[in-house]
Amino acid sequence: MAEDKTTTLPPARVDAELKNRLVAYAESQERPVSWVIRKAIKEYLDRHEEGSLGKDPDR
């Protein structure tokens, strides 16, 4: 049996509109909100780590 290698992160504060969008999208995909957040973080890091190594594209 594979070992669960997940861990927790500190909570992130978001405005009500973003939370509602996250919940609506997660429900439309029949996934938990945590799955959507993990996927978004991974996609963001994959995209930004490759080309910018150390540069923050949002600054």
C-alpha positions in Angstrom: 0.0 0.0 0.0 1.3 3.5 -0.9 2.2 5.8 1.9 0.2 9.1 2.0 2.8 11.9 1.5 0.5 14.9 1.8 1.0 17.6 4.4 -0.9 20.8 5.4 -0.2 24.4 4.6 -1.1 27.5 6.7 -4.6 28.8 5.9 -4.8 31.4 3.1 -7.2 34.2 3.3 -9.3 35.0 0.2 -12.2 37.3 -0.4 -15.7 35.9 -0.5 -15.9 36.2 -4.3 -12.8 34.0 -4.9 -14.0 31.5 -2.3 -17.4 31.3 -4.1 -15.7 30.8 -7.4 -13.5 28.0 -5.9 -16.5 26.2 -4.4 -18.5 26.5 -7.6 -15.7 25.2 -9.8 -14.9 22.4 -7.4 -18.6 21.4 -7.4 -18.7 21.5 -11.2 -15.7 19.1 -11.3 -17.1 16.9 -8.5 -13.9 17.5 -6.6 -13.1 19.0 -3.2 -11.9 22.6 -3.0 -8.5 21.3 -1.7 -8.0 19.4 -5.0 -8.6 22.6 -7.0 -6.2 24.5 -4.8 -3.5 21.8 -5.1 -3.9 21.6 -8.8 -3.7 25.5 -9.2 -0.6 25.7 -7.0 1.1 22.9 -9.0 0.3 24.5 -12.3 1.4 27.9 -11.2 4.8 26.6 -9.9 5.3 24.4 -13.0 4.7 27.4 -15.3 6.8 29.9 -13.3 9.7 27.8 -12.1 10.7 26.7 -15.5 11.3 30.0 -17.2 11.9 32.5 -14.4 14.0 30.6 -11.7 13.8 33.1 -8.9 12.0 35.9 -10.6 8.4 36.6 -9.4 6.3 37.2 -12.5 3.6 38.9 -10.5 5.8 41.7 -9.2 
